Amino acid sequence: MSQPLICLTLTGKTLKEDIDILEKYRNYIDVAELRADFLTDDERLVIRKFPAMASIPCILTIRRKVDGGQFIEGEATRSVLFAKALSFVDQDTSRNFAYVDFEEDYHVSSLQDAATAYGLRIIRSIHDMKNPIANIAQRLERLRASDFEIPKIAFMPHSLDDVKLAFDETAKLKNSNHIVIAMGPLGEPTRILSAKLKNYLTYCSPPETNANLKDIGHLDPIILNSCYRFHKIKEETALYGITGWPLKKTGSPDLHNAGYEKHGLDAVYVPIRSESFRDVMEFAEVAGIKGLSVTIPHKETVLDNVDIVDKTVLEVGASNTIVKDENGKWHAYNTDVIGFSKSLLEFIGRKNLAHKKVAIIGAGGASRAVAYVVKNLKGDACVFNRTIKKAQELAESYGFKYANLSAESMDMLKKYSDVIIQTTSVGMNSDLSSNEENDPLYFYDFTGKEMLFDIVYVPAVTPVMARAAKAGCKVSNGYDMLRYQGYEQFKLFTGIEY
């Protein structure tokens, strides 16, 4: 099987804008797709010039509105544009389009004959911008009029189970002369793991124009190359990942994939988003995943879906790492404990928390590992949570106090404020000033004496951290915790020290 290609989708308003972007990313791609439907009317009349300007194999696409594009002028007008773009063939084939994208229901014999005669490959495509598509393997075969055509199916999954279907269906196919892509954040594995799907190519977009295709879920070409090492992924490449929901941003792929590169391992680590952990486990079986990092909200649910549970996991009641052994059994571990303990002690500059009053903010899966560490380090803590029952459950298992996370508990929070440990996802991906939505302690006025450890690491400074630092507090985000627990995961996955 040939290695999948990386295609950069260009959605500028002018050919010059597209060429300028192409030059910036030329070293990271193999093919460029000109989305002529995004061009101004005047620019659409001269798209024939583009392949010579680009000096790279090019796909011509004029996508209709119904298929997720911008073209609304009608099929007759679109056919004229295709004809202008494919006419006046140059004997130097590099100056002609190498591919043209025609939808499943678009059949103009003269254009199809011209494309074949001129040596263009037709990408015969189906797009469903709202729903998944069933019977993928069968529909791909129906799309393929000849071996010279490349059938393409792109669909919008509703769950990870729909993405799993793409892996199931393409496993039935023998060759790599097709393109199957699940769109949106859920579909990211299909873009990175094109080799596993036997895809001919994958599409990506530059950050400068990614907003033009915001619902599609294109990745950045540099990320595809530098983080995921796309061109090195093969069908037999070992597969690991991180799962959670919504998992908008995570630094774990950078950490793990850099480790695989450093040690020369044929492995890749990808994000796998899902609201259902059962769907995650079913996807793992189909895709051949060997290990997973587990994050919010699955750290507790995971325990009902594994075969063997580590002692620390039993004590904590949550797992952030699962590994599949040679017998197909899943083992659950908790590396958050090691990562948090090491990073916390470095932050406070002590060997333990003796004689320290500690506030634990939140009572979810991450807070379980935090409470376990605080207890082992001899800290005296109070768990603060909006759902008081959850705070009580966690606190009483360690002999801690508990309170509601609100202004009503101000006196208790002041009492337990030597070290404040923020364990919720509130503030993640937020670069706004502090407010009730992004700051779990918006009601609390820092004195400057508190030490604040926020396990969130994106952004590097959360709104609550910014407020605390401004008051003179020593603050830390969760990046070192991520790093240390990631090193432990890497060892569990590979058997090698990071």
C-alpha positions in Angstrom: 0.0 0.0 0.0 1.3 3.5 -0.9 1.7 6.1 1.8 -1.3 8.5 2.1 -0.7 12.0 0.8 -1.3 15.3 2.7 -3.6 17.7 0.7 -3.7 21.4 1.7 -7.1 22.9 1.1 -6.9 26.5 -0.1 -9.9 28.7 0.5 -8.6 32.2 -0.3 -10.6 34.8 -2.2 -7.9 35.2 -4.8 -5.3 33.0 -6.5 -2.5 35.1 -5.1 -3.8 34.7 -1.6 -3.9 30.9 -2.1 -0.4 30.8 -3.6 1.0 32.9 -0.7 -0.4 30.4 1.8 0.8 27.5 -0.3 4.4 28.8 -0.3 4.3 28.9 3.5 3.3 25.3 3.9 4.8 23.7 0.7 7.4 21.7 2.6 4.6 20.0 4.7 2.2 18.8 1.9 2.0 16.7 -1.2 -1.0 18.1 -3.0 -3.0 21.3 -3.0 -6.8 21.6 -3.3 -8.0 24.8 -5.0 -11.5 25.5 -3.5 -12.6 27.6 -6.4 -16.0 28.1 -4.8 -14.3 30.5 -2.3 -12.8 32.7 -5.1 -14.3 35.9 -6.2 -16.2 35.9 -9.5 -13.4 37.5 -11.4 -10.8 35.0 -10.0 -13.0 32.0 -10.9 -12.6 32.9 -14.6 -8.8 32.4 -14.5 -8.5 29.2 -12.3 -6.9 27.5 -15.3 -3.6 29.4 -14.4 -3.4 27.9 -10.9 -1.5 24.6 -11.5 1.3 26.4 -13.2 1.4 29.0 -10.4 1.4 26.3 -7.7 4.0 23.9 -9.1 2.5 21.0 -7.1 -0.1 18.5 -8.0 -3.5 20.2 -7.7 -7.1 19.2 -7.1 -9.8 21.4 -8.6 -12.9 21.6 -6.4 -16.0 23.8 -7.0 -18.1 22.7 -4.0 -21.8 23.3 -3.9 -23.5 24.9 -0.9 -25.5 21.6 -0.2 -22.2 19.8 0.0 -20.6 22.2 2.4 -19.2 24.6 -0.2 -19.9 28.2 -1.3 -21.1 27.8 -4.9 -24.7 28.8 -5.4 -24.9 29.9 -9.1 -26.3 26.6 -10.5 -24.9 23.5 -12.3 -24.8 25.1 -15.8 -22.5 27.9 -14.5 -20.4 25.4 -12.6 -20.0 23.2 -15.6 -18.7 26.2 -17.6 -16.1 26.9 -14.9 -15.0 23.2 -14.9 -14.7 23.3 -18.7 -12.6 26.5 -18.6 -10.3 25.1 -16.0 -9.7 21.8 -17.8 -9.3 23.2 -21.3 -6.2 24.2 -23.2 -4.2 21.3 -21.9 -0.4 22.0 -21.6 2.0 19.3 -22.8 3.8 19.8 -19.6 1.3 18.0 -17.4 2.6 19.6 -14.2 0.9 22.8 -15.5 -2.5 21.1 -15.6 -4.8 20.1 -12.7 -3.9 16.5 -11.6 -7.3 15.8 -10.1 -10.9 17.1 -10.3 -13.6 16.6 -7.7 -17.0 15.6 -9.1 -19.8 14.7 -6.7 -21.7 11.4 -6.9 -24.6 13.0 -8.8 -22.6 15.2 -11.1 -22.2 13.5 -14.5 -21.3 15.6 -17.5 -19.9 13.2 -20.1 -17.9 15.7 -22.0 -16.1 16.8 -18.8 -15.5 13.2 -17.6 -14.2 12.2 -21.0 -11.9 15.3 -21.1 -10.6 14.6 -17.7 -9.8 11.0 -18.6 -8.2 12.0 -21.9 -6.0 14.6 -20.3 -4.8 12.2 -17.5 -6.7 13.8 -14.6 -7.9 11.5 -11.9 -11.6 12.1 -10.9 -12.3 12.2 -7.2 -15.9 11.0 -7.0 -17.3 12.3 -3.8 -20.2 12.1 -1.4 -20.7 14.6 1.4 -23.2 14.5 4.3 -22.6 17.6 6.4 -25.1 16.6 9.1 -25.2 12.8 9.4 -23.1 9.6 9.3 -23.2 7.4 6.2 -23.8 3.6 6.4 -22.5 0.8 4.1 -19.4 2.8 3.4 -17.5 -0.1 1.7 -20.4 -0.9 -0.6 -21.0 2.8 -1.5 -17.3 3.3 -2.3 -17.4 0.4 -4.7 -20.6 1.9 -6.4 -18.8 5.3 -6.7 -15.8 3.8 -8.5 -16.6 3.9 -12.2 -13.0 2.8 -13.0 -9.7 2.3 -11.3 -8.8 5.8 -12.5 -11.4 7.3 -10.2 -10.9 7.8 -6.5 -14.2 7.4 -4.5 -14.5 9.7 -1.5 -17.0 9.7 1.4 -17.0 12.5 4.0 -19.7 12.5 6.7 -20.5 14.2 10.0 -20.5 11.6 12.9 -22.9 12.0 15.8 -20.8 9.8 18.1 -17.5 7.9 18.2 -19.5 4.8 17.2 -20.0 6.4 13.8 -16.2 6.9 13.5 -15.6 3.3 14.5 -17.8 2.4 11.5 -15.3 4.0 9.1 -12.6 1.8 10.5 -14.8 -1.3 10.3 -15.8 -0.7 6.7 -12.4 0.2 5.3 -11.0 -2.9 6.8 -13.1 -4.8 4.2 -11.2 -3.0 1.4 -8.0 -4.3 -0.2 -6.6 -1.3 -1.9 -5.8 2.3 -1.0 -7.6 4.0 -3.8 -10.3 5.7 -1.7 -10.8 8.5 0.8 -13.0 8.1 3.9 -13.2 11.0 6.4 -15.3 11.7 9.4 -15.7 15.4 9.9 -15.6 17.6 13.0 -13.7 17.0 16.2 -15.0 13.4 16.6 -13.6 12.5 13.2 -10.0 13.6 13.9 -8.7 10.0 14.1 -9.7 9.4 10.5 -7.6 12.4 9.4 -4.5 11.4 11.3 -4.8 7.6 10.8 -5.3 7.7 7.0 -2.9 4.8 6.7 -5.0 2.6 9.0 -8.1 3.4 6.8 -6.1 2.7 3.6 -6.9 6.3 2.5 -5.4 7.8 -0.7 -5.0 11.2 1.1 -6.0 13.3 4.0 -7.1 17.0 3.9 -5.7 19.8 6.1 -6.1 23.6 6.3 -3.7 26.4 7.2 -4.6 28.2 10.5 -4.9 31.5 8.5 -8.1 30.3 6.8 -9.3 27.4 8.9 -12.3 29.4 10.0 -13.6 29.1 6.4 -14.1 25.4 7.1 -14.6 25.5 10.9 -17.2 22.7 11.0 -15.1 20.3 8.9 -12.3 19.7 11.5 -9.2 20.1 9.4 -5.9 19.9 11.1 -2.9 22.2 10.6 -0.4 20.7 8.1 2.5 21.5 10.4 0.8 19.6 13.3 0.1 16.7 11.1 3.9 16.5 10.3 5.6 17.6 13.5 3.3 16.2 16.1 1.8 13.1 14.4 4.5 12.3 11.9 1.8 11.5 9.4 4.0 10.2 6.7 5.5 7.6 9.0 2.2 6.1 10.1 1.6 2.6 8.6 -1.1 0.0 9.0 1.1 -1.8 11.6 2.0 1.3 13.6 1.2 0.9 17.3 -1.7 3.1 18.3 -2.2 5.0 21.6 -4.3 7.9 22.5 -6.1 10.2 24.9 -9.9 10.1 25.5 -12.2 12.5 27.2 -15.0 15.0 26.4 -15.1 17.6 25.0 -11.2 17.4 25.0 -10.9 20.7 23.1 -7.2 21.0 23.7 -4.6 18.7 25.1 -0.8 18.7 25.3 -0.5 15.0 25.6 -0.1 14.2 21.9 3.0 16.5 21.7 4.5 14.8 24.8 3.9 11.2 23.8 4.7 11.5 20.0 7.9 13.4 20.8 8.8 10.4 23.0 8.2 7.9 20.2 10.3 10.0 17.9 13.1 10.2 20.4 13.2 6.5 21.0 12.7 5.5 17.3 9.4 3.8 18.1 6.8 3.0 15.4 3.9 4.4 17.3 1.5 7.3 17.3 -0.7 8.9 20.0 -4.0 10.6 18.9 -7.0 12.3 20.5 -10.2 10.2 20.7 -13.2 12.2 21.8 -16.3 10.6 23.1 -19.1 11.3 25.7 -19.5 7.5 26.1 -16.6 5.5 27.5 -18.2 2.3 26.3 -17.9 3.7 22.7 -14.2 4.4 23.5 -13.6 0.8 24.4 -15.4 -0.5 21.3 -13.5 1.9 19.1 -10.2 0.8 20.7 -10.9 -2.8 19.8 -11.7 -2.0 16.1 -8.8 0.4 15.7 -6.3 -1.7 17.6 -5.4 0.7 20.4 -2.9 -0.6 22.9 -3.2 2.1 25.6 -5.2 5.2 26.5 -4.8 8.3 28.7 -8.1 8.9 30.3 -9.3 12.4 31.2 -12.5 14.3 32.2 -15.3 12.9 32.5 -14.2 9.3 32.2 -11.7 8.8 35.1 -14.3 7.0 37.3 -16.4 5.4 34.6 -13.3 3.6 33.3 -13.3 1.3 36.3 -16.4 -0.5 35.0 -14.8 -1.2 31.7 -11.4 -2.8 32.5 -10.3 -6.2 33.6 -7.5 -5.6 36.1 -7.3 -2.6 38.5 -4.0 -1.4 40.1 -3.9 -1.0 43.9 -3.5 2.8 43.7 -6.6 2.9 41.4 -8.6 1.0 44.0 -7.5 3.4 46.7 -8.1 6.5 44.7 -11.3 5.4 42.9 -10.2 6.8 39.6 -7.9 5.9 36.7 -6.2 8.1 34.1 -4.4 5.3 32.2 -5.4 2.0 30.7 -3.1 -0.5 29.0 -4.0 -3.6 27.0 -1.8 -6.7 27.7 -0.8 -9.5 25.3 -3.8 -11.5 26.3 -6.2 -8.7 25.5 -6.9 -7.7 29.1 -7.2 -4.1 30.0 -5.2 -2.8 33.1 -6.2 0.4 34.9 -3.5 2.7 36.5 -3.4 6.1 38.0 -0.3 8.2 37.0 -2.0 11.4 38.2 -0.9 10.5 41.7 2.8 10.4 40.8 2.6 13.4 38.5 0.7 15.6 40.9 2.8 14.6 44.0 6.0 15.4 42.3 4.9 18.7 40.7 3.1 19.9 43.9 6.2 19.3 46.1 8.4 21.2 43.7 5.9 24.0 43.7 5.6 24.4 47.5 9.3 23.7 48.1 8.6 21.1 50.8 8.9 17.4 51.4 5.3 17.2 52.6 2.2 19.1 53.6 2.4 18.7 57.3 0.8 21.6 59.2 -0.6 23.0 56.0 -4.3 23.8 55.5 -5.3 22.7 52.0 -8.4 23.6 49.9 -9.3 21.1 47.2 -11.6 22.7 44.7 -13.8 20.2 42.9 -14.8 16.5 43.6 -14.4 14.9 40.2 -12.0 12.2 39.0 -8.9 14.4 39.1 -9.7 15.5 42.6 -9.6 11.9 43.8 -5.9 11.7 42.9 -5.3 15.1 44.5 -7.0 14.1 47.8 -5.1 10.8 47.9 -1.8 12.7 47.5 -2.7 15.4 50.1 -3.6 12.7 52.6 -0.3 10.8 52.0 1.6 14.0 52.3 0.1 14.6 55.7 -2.0 17.6 54.7 -5.2 18.8 56.5 -7.8 19.5 53.8 -11.3 20.6 53.0 -13.0 19.7 49.8 -15.1 22.4 48.1 -17.7 21.5 45.5 -20.9 22.9 44.0 -22.6 19.5 44.6 -22.2 19.1 48.3 -22.9 15.4 48.3 -19.9 14.7 46.0 -17.7 16.8 48.2 -18.9 14.9 51.3 -18.3 11.5 49.7 -14.7 12.4 48.7 -13.8 14.2 51.9 -15.1 11.5 54.3 -13.1 8.8 52.5 -10.0 10.7 53.6 -11.1 12.2 56.9 -11.2 15.7 55.4 -13.7 18.5 55.9 -16.1 19.5 53.1 -18.1 22.6 52.1 -20.2 24.1 49.3 -18.1 25.9 46.7 -19.8 29.3 47.1 -19.5 32.6 48.9 -21.4 31.0 51.8 -18.2 28.9 52.6 -15.9 32.0 52.6 -14.8 31.5 56.2 -14.0 27.8 55.7 -12.1 28.7 52.5 -10.0 31.3 54.3 -9.2 28.8 57.0 -8.0 26.2 54.4 -6.1 28.6 52.2 -2.4 27.8 52.8 -2.5 25.8 49.6 -5.4 26.0 47.2 -5.6 23.2 44.6 -8.0 23.8 41.7 -9.0 20.4 40.1 -12.0 21.3 37.9 -12.0 22.1 34.2 -13.4 25.6 34.9 -11.0 28.1 33.2 -9.8 25.6 30.6 -9.3 27.2 27.2 -10.4 30.6 28.5 -8.3 33.7 27.9 -11.0 36.1 29.3 -10.8 38.1 32.5 -12.2 36.4 35.6 -16.0 35.9 35.8 -18.4 33.4 37.3 -18.2 31.1 34.3 -14.4 30.7 34.0 -13.2 31.2 37.6 -14.3 28.7 40.2 -13.2 31.1 43.0 -14.6 34.3 41.5 -16.1 35.1 44.9 -12.8 34.9 46.8 -10.4 37.7 47.3 -6.8 36.5 47.5 -4.6 38.0 50.2 -1.3 37.2 48.6 -0.4 34.6 51.2 -2.1 31.7 49.4 -0.3 29.3 47.1 -2.5 28.3 44.1 -2.0 25.2 42.1 -4.4 24.9 39.1 -4.2 21.5 37.3 -5.4 23.2 34.1 -2.5 23.9 31.7 -4.4 25.5 28.7 -4.2 28.4 28.9 -0.9 28.6 30.8 -2.4 31.3 33.0 -6.1 30.7 33.9 -8.4 33.6 35.1 -8.1 32.4 38.7 -4.4 32.2 38.4 -4.2 35.7 37.0 -6.2 37.1 39.9 -4.1 35.2 42.5 -0.8 36.3 40.9 -2.0 39.9 40.8 -2.6 39.7 44.6 0.9 38.5 45.1 0.3 34.7 45.4 2.6 32.1 44.2 0.8 30.2 41.4 1.4 27.2 39.2 -0.5 25.6 36.3 -0.8 21.8 35.7 1.8 21.5 33.0 4.5 19.9 35.2 1.8 17.5 36.5 0.9 16.7 32.8 4.6 16.1 32.1 5.4 13.9 35.0 2.2 11.7 34.8 2.8 11.5 31.0 6.3 10.1 31.6 4.8 7.4 33.7 2.1 6.7 31.1 4.8 6.4 28.4 6.6 3.8 30.5 3.4 1.8 31.0 2.7 2.0 27.3 6.1 1.1 25.9 8.2 -0.3 28.8 10.8 2.4 28.2 11.7 5.4 30.4 10.7 8.6 28.7 
